[in-house]
Amino acid sequence: MGWDIDVREKVYQRLANELFFRILRGEYALGAKLPSYIDLAKQAGSSPETLRKAFRELQQHGVIEKTRKGYFVTSDETKVISFRHQYLASIEKEYLDARKKVIHLDKGN
């Protein structure tokens, strides 16, 4: 039987999550201009390309918007709340999947 190793989460997804957490905490307010992905890459110790992918990920979910003047946090709170619900649902699913594995192990002993 093969190993059940999940490597779905990429570095850019972790960076996107961290940016999202900072938005939720109010570090980047609704409607606020974000630092450039190059500046954020330096702060995060990542490559600018990886941060650009993180921006793209959040942009696809409507959390940030790209304009000629740069990237901005959406001013639409419902988009942030919607993505928050999506994120929490995915974390809950991961937890339940892990729990099934542990319960399965407990029953085997």
N, C-alpha and C positions, 0 to 999 in steps of 0.2 A: 504494500500500500504506500502511495506517495505521501510526501509531507504536505501539510496544509499551511503553506507560507504565503501570506498576502503582502504584496509590495505595491499596492495600488497608489498610495499617497506619494506623490513626487515632491521634490524640494519646492517647486513653484507653488504647489498647493498648500504646503506648510506656510510659505511666505504670504500667500493670499489669505489664509486663515489668520495669521498674525495681524495683517493690515485690517482685516475685518474686525478682529477683537479690539483693535485700537479705535476703530470707528464706533463700535458699541460702547466703549468706555468714554467716548467723547474727546479723545485725543485729537481726532480729526472730525470736526463737527459737520453736520449736514450742510451741504453747499460749499464747504471749505475746499480751497485749492490744496492738492496734495504736493508734497515735495516731488521733484523729478525722480523717475525710477533709477536714474544714475546715482543721485544722492542717497536714496534709500538703499540701494545695493551696497554702497560703501558702509552705511550704518549697519546693515545686516550681515556684512561679510560675504556677500554673494555676488554673482556676476550680474551686470545690467540686463543681460538677455533673460536670465532666470526671473528677475524682478519684472521685466516687461511681460513675461508670461503670466505672472501673478496678477498684474494689472489687467491683462486681457481676460483672465478668469473672472475677476470681480466685475469687469465691464460686461461680460456675457450675462451675468446675473443681475445687472442693473444697479449694482451697488456704487460703482463709480462711472463717470462719464468723461469722454475725451472731447475736448474742444480745441480750437486753435490756440488757446492760451494755456493749455495743459490739461491735466487730469483733475477732476473735482469729485468729491463725494456727492452722491445724488442728494437733491433737496427733498426727494420723495421718501418720507419715512416708511411708507408701506412697502417699498422695495427692500429696505433694510430689514424690516420685520419679517417679510416673506423669506428672505435668504436665511435669516436667523432660524426660522422654523425648519427650513430644509436642512440646515447644518445639524440642528439638534436631532432631527429624525434620523439622519445618517449615523450620528454618534450612538443613538439608541439602538439602531439595528446592529451596529458593530458590537455593542455591549451584549445584546441578546444572543447574537451568534457565539460570542466568546462564552457566555454563560451556559449555552447548550453543550459546548465542548467540555466544560468543567463538570457539569452535572453528569454527563455521560461517563466521565472518568470516575466520579464518585460512585456511580452505580456499578461500575466494573470491579471495584475493590471490596 
